[in-house]
Amino acid sequence: MGVLEDKKRARIFYKYFSKIYDRVNPFFYSDEMRKTVVDMAEVHSGDTVLEVGCGTGFTTAEIVRRVGEENVVAVDLTPEQMEKAVARFPSATFLRGDAENLPFRDGCFDAAISAGSIEYWPNPQKGIEEMARVTKSGGRIVILAPRKPDSFLARKFAESIMLFPSTQQCVAWFNKAGLEDIRYVEMGPYFFWSKLVVIISGKVP
């Protein structure tokens, strides 16, 4: 288990990392990637969307643009991260919550999205199953997960603090969760970067 896959350690890390997060994030997560994530959720105006691991609200902004602020519900483990999202989108609903134990009834969202969070989940399978549980039949689950860095040293360091699931592993998790019509795209933030993430989408039966 990576250092940040322990929820308490991840909570402490992001308490301090939140101070510089918005300056660092654009190097790894571009506007194009964010649009692709929300495109793959196939949401429409008026849909109710759950975001798991909203951070400071980067992906939240694109979801809000598609469905309206009042139709977004977001959870995050770190209050310091979430405070910035709350300030940006005061009409959205924000809750401190755990991806593996979502505090919602079955089938209450039209779609569920999580970008840049699964790498910190101790049990990704359970997190995906929870997202599927709270999403209506026919709704889509979308996950953005990082790929391992190409550099050996960077890869070893990264693997020591977080999870880097392969595309095949993500597909397997989605299959085991009973999701259908599974699609994925591998991409990087800019044309001159190698592919850094996999964005995967599956439909709740």
Backbone as JSON, one array per atom type, in Angstrom:
{
  "sequence": "MGVLEDKKRARIFYKYFSKIYDRVNPFFYSDEMRKTVVDMAEVHSGDTVLEVGCGTGFTTAEIVRRVGEENVVAVDLTPEQMEKAVARFPSATFLRGDAENLPFRDGCFDAAISAGSIEYWPNPQKGIEEMARVTKSGGRIVILAPRKPDSFLARKFAESIMLFPSTQQCVAWFNKAGLEDIRYVEMGPYFFWSKLVVIISGKVP",
  "N": [[0.84, -1.19, 0.0], [0.58, 2.2, -0.88], [1.89, 5.25, 0.58], [-0.04, 7.33, 0.59], [-2.34, 5.92, 0.27], [-3.32, 5.25, 2.68], [-5.91, 6.53, 4.5], [-5.84, 8.46, 6.56], [-3.22, 9.48, 6.39], [-3.27, 10.5, 3.79], [-5.2, 12.47, 4.11], [-3.83, 14.29, 5.81], [-1.66, 14.97, 4.15], [-2.94, 16.3, 1.99], [-4.03, 18.42, 3.34], [-1.97, 20.24, 3.59], [-0.91, 20.32, 0.99], [-2.95, 21.45, -0.38], [-2.57, 24.16, -0.39], [-0.94, 24.82, -2.53], [-1.99, 23.45, -4.61], [-3.69, 24.29, -6.78], [-1.93, 25.67, -8.38], [-0.16, 23.77, -9.26], [-1.66, 21.7, -10.4], [-2.57, 22.27, -13.19], [-0.42, 21.47, -14.81], [-0.6, 18.77, -15.04], [-3.21, 18.06, -15.51], [-5.25, 18.91, -17.88], [-7.47, 21.35, -19.5], [-8.63, 20.08, -21.69], [-8.53, 17.38, -20.97], [-10.23, 17.44, -18.76], [-12.68, 18.14, -20.0], [-13.03, 15.85, -21.55], [-13.39, 13.9, -19.58], [-15.92, 14.67, -18.5], [-17.47, 14.62, -20.81], [-17.52, 11.84, -21.27], [-19.21, 11.01, -19.32], [-21.69, 11.55, -20.28], [-23.66, 13.47, -19.57], [-26.48, 15.69, -19.13], [-28.17, 18.89, -19.27], [-29.67, 19.66, -16.22], [-29.42, 17.1, -15.14], [-28.6, 15.18, -12.22], [-25.54, 15.06, -10.67], [-22.96, 13.22, -9.17], [-19.86, 13.95, -7.75], [-16.92, 12.4, -6.9], [-14.36, 12.91, -4.74], [-13.65, 15.75, -5.05], [-11.72, 17.69, -4.66], [-10.25, 20.87, -5.11], [-12.09, 21.78, -6.89], [-11.72, 21.7, -9.7], [-12.58, 19.82, -11.73], [-15.21, 19.93, -11.0], [-16.03, 22.42, -11.95], [-16.43, 22.05, -14.71], [-18.46, 20.15, -14.68], [-20.5, 21.61, -13.47], [-20.88, 23.52, -15.46], [-22.15, 21.99, -17.37], [-24.49, 20.84, -16.18], [-25.57, 22.56, -14.32], [-25.18, 24.39, -11.32], [-26.66, 23.81, -8.98], [-27.29, 21.18, -9.3], [-25.2, 19.56, -8.68], [-23.49, 17.33, -6.59], [-20.92, 16.88, -4.33], [-18.19, 15.08, -2.91], [-15.46, 14.91, -0.62], [-12.44, 13.96, 1.07], [-10.84, 15.77, 2.36], [-11.1, 18.67, 4.09], [-9.73, 21.14, 3.72], [-9.05, 21.18, 1.02], [-11.6, 21.05, -0.13], [-12.81, 23.4, 0.75], [-12.11, 25.45, -1.01], [-13.49, 24.72, -3.33], [-16.11, 24.93, -2.4], [-16.29, 27.68, -1.98], [-16.17, 28.55, -4.62], [-18.41, 27.45, -5.81], [-21.1, 28.0, -4.5], [-23.76, 27.16, -4.59], [-23.79, 24.49, -5.09], [-23.76, 21.17, -3.61], [-21.75, 20.15, -1.0], [-19.98, 17.63, 0.7], [-18.13, 16.21, 3.36], [-16.63, 13.2, 2.81], [-16.19, 9.64, 2.23], [-14.95, 7.78, -0.39], [-15.31, 5.04, -0.48], [-17.41, 4.51, 1.11], [-20.04, 5.76, 0.5], [-22.36, 8.26, 1.44], [-25.13, 7.94, 0.56], [-28.37, 7.05, -0.74], [-29.38, 4.18, -2.72], [-29.19, 4.45, -6.27], [-29.57, 7.31, -6.79], [-28.39, 9.27, -8.35], [-27.78, 10.67, -11.62], [-25.39, 10.32, -12.88], [-21.97, 9.51, -12.04], [-18.82, 10.8, -11.19], [-15.29, 10.67, -10.99], [-12.25, 12.15, -10.74], [-8.85, 11.87, -10.62], [-8.67, 10.75, -8.05], [-8.94, 8.03, -7.41], [-6.44, 6.87, -7.13], [-5.78, 7.12, -4.51], [-7.39, 5.51, -3.05], [-7.78, 2.93, -0.75], [-9.19, 0.61, -1.39], [-10.02, 0.28, -4.41], [-11.89, -1.21, -5.92], [-14.15, -1.4, -4.26], [-14.8, 1.31, -4.06], [-15.57, 1.92, -6.71], [-17.75, 0.2, -6.96], [-19.42, 1.37, -5.06], [-19.91, 3.86, -6.28], [-21.34, 2.93, -8.48], [-23.51, 1.83, -7.18], [-24.94, 4.06, -6.18], [-25.81, 5.29, -8.43], [-28.22, 5.77, -10.98], [-29.93, 3.28, -12.98], [-28.7, 2.89, -16.23], [-27.21, 5.18, -16.07], [-23.93, 6.71, -16.15], [-20.65, 5.82, -14.97], [-17.64, 7.43, -14.38], [-14.16, 7.37, -14.31], [-11.03, 8.9, -13.74], [-7.78, 7.88, -13.91], [-4.33, 7.85, -12.95], [-1.46, 7.02, -14.97], [1.55, 5.06, -14.72], [4.61, 6.87, -14.25], [7.06, 7.36, -16.88], [9.82, 7.5, -16.37], [12.21, 5.65, -14.52], [13.09, 6.25, -11.86], [11.24, 8.23, -11.1], [8.95, 6.71, -11.31], [9.31, 4.75, -9.31], [9.32, 6.33, -6.99], [6.75, 7.48, -7.16], [5.14, 5.19, -7.04], [5.53, 4.49, -4.43], [3.93, 6.12, -2.94], [1.34, 6.2, -3.92], [-1.36, 4.64, -5.82], [-1.16, 3.14, -9.05], [-3.12, 2.15, -11.26], [-3.32, -0.07, -14.03], [-4.66, 0.27, -17.39], [-5.94, -2.1, -18.05], [-6.43, -3.15, -15.51], [-8.26, -1.28, -14.52], [-10.42, -1.7, -16.28], [-11.03, -4.3, -15.52], [-11.91, -3.91, -12.87], [-14.21, -2.38, -13.38], [-15.73, -4.23, -14.81], [-16.09, -6.21, -12.83], [-17.66, -4.8, -11.1], [-20.01, -4.93, -12.38], [-20.6, -3.19, -14.45], [-21.53, -2.0, -17.72], [-20.99, -1.66, -21.31], [-18.32, -0.6, -21.5], [-15.93, 1.89, -21.9], [-12.84, 3.46, -22.85], [-10.2, 5.94, -22.77], [-6.88, 6.83, -23.35], [-4.73, 9.4, -22.43], [-2.71, 12.43, -22.48], [-1.86, 15.57, -20.83], [-1.02, 17.51, -22.66], [-0.03, 17.87, -26.11], [2.67, 17.29, -26.38], [3.34, 15.67, -24.29], [3.68, 12.39, -22.91], [1.17, 9.78, -22.67], [-0.63, 10.2, -19.79], [-2.82, 9.53, -18.24], [-5.65, 7.32, -17.79], [-8.94, 7.48, -18.86], [-11.93, 6.18, -17.97], [-15.1, 4.78, -18.67], [-18.24, 3.46, -17.7], [-21.46, 1.9, -17.98], [-24.26, 1.78, -15.8], [-26.15, -1.1, -15.32]],
  "CA": [[0.0, 0.0, 0.0], [1.32, 3.45, -0.91], [1.73, 6.11, 1.75], [-1.28, 8.1, 0.53], [-3.51, 5.05, 0.25], [-3.84, 5.31, 4.03], [-6.79, 7.71, 4.44], [-5.39, 9.48, 7.51], [-2.03, 10.13, 5.84], [-3.69, 11.27, 2.63], [-5.89, 13.65, 4.64], [-2.81, 15.22, 6.29], [-0.9, 15.43, 2.99], [-3.7, 17.28, 1.22], [-4.23, 19.61, 4.16], [-0.89, 21.18, 3.27], [-0.76, 20.42, -0.46], [-4.04, 22.28, -0.89], [-2.1, 25.55, -0.5], [-0.31, 25.03, -3.85], [-2.6, 22.5, -5.55], [-4.21, 24.93, -7.99], [-0.81, 26.11, -9.22], [0.52, 22.58, -9.78], [-2.59, 20.84, -11.12], [-2.66, 22.44, -14.65], [0.67, 20.79, -15.5], [-0.92, 17.34, -15.16], [-4.64, 17.85, -15.79], [-5.58, 20.04, -18.75], [-8.88, 21.6, -19.8], [-9.09, 19.05, -22.64], [-8.76, 16.17, -20.2], [-11.42, 17.67, -17.95], [-13.83, 18.06, -20.89], [-13.2, 14.45, -21.93], [-13.97, 13.22, -18.42], [-17.36, 14.96, -18.38], [-18.08, 14.09, -22.03], [-17.72, 10.4, -21.15], [-20.33, 10.77, -18.4], [-22.91, 11.72, -21.07], [-24.66, 14.18, -18.77], [-27.25, 16.73, -19.81], [-28.69, 19.94, -18.41], [-30.68, 19.21, -15.27], [-29.04, 15.84, -14.5], [-27.95, 15.27, -10.91], [-24.24, 14.39, -10.83], [-22.09, 13.06, -8.01], [-18.41, 13.96, -7.97], [-16.22, 11.76, -5.79], [-13.01, 13.44, -4.67], [-13.75, 16.97, -5.84], [-10.57, 18.56, -4.47], [-10.53, 22.31, -5.08], [-13.2, 22.09, -7.79], [-11.34, 21.83, -11.12], [-13.55, 19.06, -12.53], [-16.52, 20.46, -10.62], [-16.37, 23.57, -12.81], [-16.96, 21.55, -15.99], [-19.75, 19.51, -14.41], [-21.43, 22.72, -13.25], [-21.16, 24.13, -16.76], [-23.04, 21.11, -18.15], [-25.77, 20.47, -15.56], [-26.05, 23.58, -13.38], [-24.53, 24.3, -10.0], [-27.54, 23.21, -7.98], [-27.45, 19.75, -9.58], [-23.93, 18.88, -8.4], [-23.18, 16.92, -5.23], [-19.51, 16.5, -4.34], [-17.61, 14.63, -1.64], [-14.0, 14.86, -0.54], [-11.98, 13.59, 2.4], [-10.0, 16.82, 2.92], [-11.82, 19.94, 4.15], [-8.95, 22.26, 3.19], [-9.22, 21.15, -0.43], [-12.99, 21.28, -0.48], [-13.18, 24.78, 1.06], [-11.96, 26.26, -2.22], [-14.6, 24.37, -4.22], [-17.32, 25.49, -1.8], [-16.28, 29.12, -2.25], [-16.39, 28.77, -6.05], [-19.73, 26.98, -6.24], [-21.88, 27.99, -3.25], [-25.07, 26.54, -4.75], [-23.61, 23.04, -5.15], [-23.77, 20.52, -2.3], [-20.45, 19.55, -0.69], [-19.96, 16.84, 1.92], [-16.91, 15.45, 3.63], [-17.04, 11.81, 2.67], [-15.26, 8.58, 1.89], [-15.36, 7.16, -1.65], [-15.64, 3.63, -0.31], [-18.62, 4.43, 1.94], [-20.77, 6.96, 0.1], [-23.52, 8.44, 2.31], [-26.31, 8.2, -0.28], [-29.2, 5.88, -1.02], [-29.16, 3.55, -4.03], [-29.81, 4.98, -7.49], [-30.09, 8.68, -6.66], [-27.7, 10.19, -9.26], [-27.81, 10.34, -13.05], [-24.02, 9.93, -13.25], [-20.97, 9.71, -10.98], [-17.52, 11.11, -11.8], [-14.16, 10.83, -10.06], [-11.03, 12.44, -11.5], [-7.66, 12.08, -9.79], [-8.93, 10.36, -6.66], [-8.87, 6.58, -7.21], [-5.09, 6.45, -6.76], [-5.65, 7.22, -3.05], [-8.37, 4.65, -2.41], [-7.23, 1.63, -0.36], [-9.93, -0.47, -2.06], [-10.67, 0.87, -5.58], [-13.06, -1.99, -6.33], [-15.28, -0.99, -3.42], [-15.16, 2.67, -4.44], [-16.3, 1.86, -7.98], [-19.03, -0.42, -6.67], [-20.23, 2.38, -4.37], [-20.37, 4.82, -7.29], [-22.38, 2.25, -9.27], [-24.7, 1.65, -6.33], [-25.71, 5.29, -5.99], [-26.16, 5.82, -9.76], [-29.41, 5.17, -11.58], [-29.78, 2.39, -14.12], [-28.49, 3.64, -17.46], [-26.26, 6.26, -15.83], [-22.52, 6.35, -16.37], [-19.59, 6.01, -13.98], [-16.41, 7.81, -15.05], [-12.98, 7.46, -13.44], [-9.74, 9.26, -14.32], [-6.72, 7.3, -13.1], [-3.02, 8.14, -13.51], [-0.59, 5.94, -15.4], [2.88, 5.13, -14.11], [5.59, 7.7, -14.97], [8.0, 6.62, -17.71], [11.13, 7.49, -15.71], [12.31, 4.6, -13.49], [13.16, 6.84, -10.53], [9.95, 8.88, -10.83], [7.96, 5.65, -11.13], [9.52, 4.13, -8.01], [8.86, 7.26, -5.97], [5.3, 7.6, -7.26], [4.52, 3.94, -6.59], [5.67, 4.4, -2.98], [2.96, 6.96, -2.24], [-0.03, 6.08, -4.43], [-1.68, 3.52, -6.7], [-1.19, 3.42, -10.48], [-3.76, 1.01, -11.92], [-3.23, -0.14, -15.48], [-5.96, 0.34, -18.08], [-6.55, -3.42, -17.93], [-6.94, -3.3, -14.15], [-9.47, -0.45, -14.42], [-11.48, -2.42, -16.99], [-11.41, -5.45, -14.69], [-12.71, -3.39, -11.76], [-15.52, -2.0, -13.91], [-16.44, -5.48, -15.12], [-16.47, -6.86, -11.58], [-18.74, -3.99, -10.51], [-21.22, -5.19, -13.16], [-20.86, -2.12, -15.41], [-21.64, -2.42, -19.12], [-20.59, -0.69, -22.34], [-17.13, 0.03, -20.94], [-15.11, 2.6, -22.88], [-11.73, 4.18, -22.21], [-9.27, 6.69, -23.6], [-5.62, 7.15, -22.68], [-4.31, 10.69, -22.95], [-1.87, 13.29, -21.66], [-2.42, 16.92, -20.74], [-0.64, 18.34, -23.81], [0.39, 17.02, -27.23], [4.09, 16.92, -26.29], [3.52, 14.78, -23.16], [3.2, 11.02, -23.1], [-0.14, 9.55, -22.08], [-0.47, 10.19, -18.34], [-4.0, 9.04, -17.54], [-6.71, 6.61, -18.5], [-10.29, 7.9, -18.49], [-12.73, 5.01, -18.27], [-16.52, 4.99, -18.44], [-19.08, 2.28, -17.78], [-22.89, 2.16, -17.77], [-24.95, 0.97, -14.79], [-27.22, -1.87, -16.0]],
  "C": [[0.88, 1.25, 0.0], [1.01, 4.3, 0.3], [0.38, 6.81, 1.75], [-2.52, 7.25, 0.4], [-4.06, 4.82, 1.65], [-4.63, 6.61, 4.15], [-6.33, 8.82, 5.38], [-4.18, 10.22, 6.97], [-2.38, 10.99, 4.63], [-4.39, 12.56, 3.06], [-4.88, 14.71, 5.1], [-2.03, 15.81, 5.13], [-1.66, 16.53, 2.25], [-4.08, 18.51, 2.02], [-3.2, 20.67, 3.8], [-0.72, 21.38, 1.76], [-1.83, 21.31, -1.07], [-3.6, 23.73, -1.1], [-1.5, 25.85, -1.87], [-0.97, 24.21, -4.95], [-3.02, 23.15, -6.86], [-3.11, 25.44, -8.91], [-0.13, 24.93, -9.9], [-0.38, 21.79, -10.72], [-2.61, 21.03, -12.64], [-1.55, 21.77, -15.45], [0.33, 19.33, -15.81], [-2.35, 17.07, -15.62], [-5.14, 19.07, -16.56], [-7.09, 20.23, -18.91], [-9.44, 20.53, -20.73], [-9.39, 17.75, -21.9], [-10.04, 16.28, -19.38], [-12.68, 17.56, -18.81], [-14.11, 16.62, -21.3], [-13.83, 13.65, -20.81], [-15.49, 13.43, -18.38], [-18.11, 14.53, -19.64], [-18.45, 12.61, -21.86], [-18.8, 10.03, -20.14], [-21.68, 10.92, -19.09], [-24.02, 12.39, -20.27], [-25.3, 15.3, -19.57], [-27.75, 17.74, -18.78], [-29.8, 19.39, -17.51], [-30.39, 17.88, -14.63], [-28.41, 16.12, -13.14], [-26.69, 14.42, -10.94], [-23.49, 14.37, -9.51], [-20.64, 13.14, -8.45], [-17.73, 13.42, -6.72], [-14.76, 12.2, -5.8], [-12.89, 14.73, -5.47], [-12.53, 17.88, -5.71], [-10.98, 20.02, -4.39], [-11.57, 22.73, -6.12], [-12.87, 22.23, -9.26], [-12.32, 21.09, -12.02], [-14.97, 19.53, -12.23], [-16.97, 21.57, -11.56], [-16.98, 23.11, -14.13], [-18.3, 20.86, -15.79], [-20.83, 20.57, -14.22], [-21.84, 23.36, -14.57], [-22.17, 23.31, -17.55], [-24.42, 20.96, -17.52], [-26.34, 21.53, -14.64], [-25.53, 23.32, -11.98], [-25.37, 23.54, -8.98], [-27.74, 21.72, -8.17], [-26.18, 18.94, -9.33], [-23.82, 18.59, -6.9], [-21.75, 16.39, -5.24], [-19.05, 16.09, -2.95], [-16.09, 14.66, -1.75], [-13.62, 14.58, 0.9], [-11.3, 14.75, 3.12], [-10.73, 18.17, 2.93], [-11.07, 21.11, 3.53], [-9.0, 22.32, 1.68], [-10.62, 21.62, -0.8], [-13.43, 22.72, -0.21], [-13.11, 25.68, -0.18], [-13.09, 25.99, -3.2], [-15.9, 24.97, -3.71], [-17.42, 26.99, -2.09], [-16.6, 29.42, -3.71], [-17.82, 28.45, -6.47], [-20.66, 26.87, -5.03], [-23.25, 27.32, -3.37], [-25.0, 25.02, -4.94], [-23.62, 22.49, -3.73], [-22.43, 19.82, -2.08], [-20.52, 18.85, 0.66], [-18.57, 16.25, 2.13], [-17.3, 13.98, 3.63], [-15.95, 10.92, 2.14], [-15.78, 7.87, 0.64], [-15.84, 5.73, -1.48], [-16.87, 3.41, 0.57], [-19.47, 5.68, 1.68], [-22.08, 7.08, 0.88], [-24.81, 8.77, 1.55], [-27.08, 6.91, -0.48], [-28.9, 5.34, -2.43], [-29.85, 4.36, -5.13], [-30.32, 6.4, -7.4], [-29.39, 9.69, -7.56], [-27.81, 9.72, -10.7], [-26.44, 9.91, -13.56], [-23.12, 10.17, -12.05], [-19.6, 9.82, -11.63], [-16.47, 11.21, -10.7], [-12.89, 11.0, -10.88], [-9.88, 12.71, -10.55], [-7.87, 11.75, -8.34], [-8.67, 8.88, -6.42], [-7.49, 6.12, -6.77], [-4.84, 6.52, -5.26], [-6.62, 6.31, -2.32], [-7.71, 3.33, -2.01], [-7.89, 0.46, -1.08], [-10.7, 0.11, -3.26], [-11.91, 0.11, -6.03], [-14.3, -1.57, -5.55], [-15.75, 0.41, -3.78], [-15.98, 2.71, -5.73], [-17.68, 1.24, -7.77], [-19.97, 0.54, -5.95], [-20.77, 3.42, -5.36], [-21.49, 4.22, -8.14], [-23.67, 2.11, -8.47], [-25.56, 2.9, -6.27], [-26.15, 5.93, -7.31], [-27.34, 5.05, -10.34], [-29.05, 4.21, -12.72], [-29.69, 3.21, -15.41], [-27.53, 4.8, -17.31], [-24.82, 5.77, -15.96], [-21.65, 6.68, -15.17], [-18.33, 6.36, -14.76], [-15.3, 7.99, -14.02], [-11.8, 7.95, -14.28], [-8.68, 8.73, -13.38], [-5.36, 7.57, -13.74], [-2.3, 6.88, -13.97], [0.78, 6.12, -14.77], [3.79, 6.05, -14.92], [6.56, 6.83, -15.76], [9.36, 6.47, -17.04], [11.15, 6.47, -14.58], [12.28, 5.2, -12.09], [11.84, 7.5, -10.14], [8.89, 7.82, -10.56], [8.08, 5.02, -9.74], [9.03, 5.04, -6.88], [7.34, 7.34, -5.97], [4.6, 6.36, -6.72], [4.59, 3.79, -5.07], [4.6, 5.19, -2.25], [1.53, 6.8, -2.76], [-0.15, 4.91, -5.4], [-1.68, 3.98, -8.16], [-1.8, 2.23, -11.21], [-3.56, 1.07, -13.43], [-4.62, 0.01, -16.08], [-6.69, -0.99, -17.93], [-7.13, -3.64, -16.54], [-8.23, -2.49, -13.96], [-10.65, -1.14, -15.09], [-11.97, -3.59, -16.15], [-12.26, -5.01, -13.51], [-14.12, -3.03, -12.22], [-16.36, -3.24, -14.23], [-16.95, -6.14, -13.85], [-17.6, -6.11, -10.89], [-20.05, -4.15, -11.29], [-21.55, -4.11, -14.17], [-20.8, -2.64, -16.83], [-21.13, -1.32, -20.05], [-19.38, 0.11, -21.87], [-16.27, 0.62, -22.06], [-13.95, 3.28, -22.16], [-10.9, 4.92, -23.25], [-8.04, 6.97, -22.76], [-5.09, 8.44, -23.28], [-3.38, 11.4, -21.98], [-2.43, 14.69, -21.67], [-2.13, 17.78, -21.96], [-0.02, 17.43, -24.87], [1.82, 16.54, -27.09], [4.38, 16.03, -25.07], [3.05, 13.39, -23.54], [1.85, 10.87, -22.41], [0.02, 9.35, -20.57], [-1.65, 9.59, -17.6], [-4.8, 8.11, -18.44], [-8.03, 7.15, -17.96], [-11.22, 6.77, -18.92], [-14.18, 5.24, -17.85], [-17.27, 3.68, -18.57], [-20.52, 2.63, -17.42], [-23.45, 1.23, -16.71], [-26.09, 0.23, -15.47], [-28.6, -1.57, -15.42]]
}
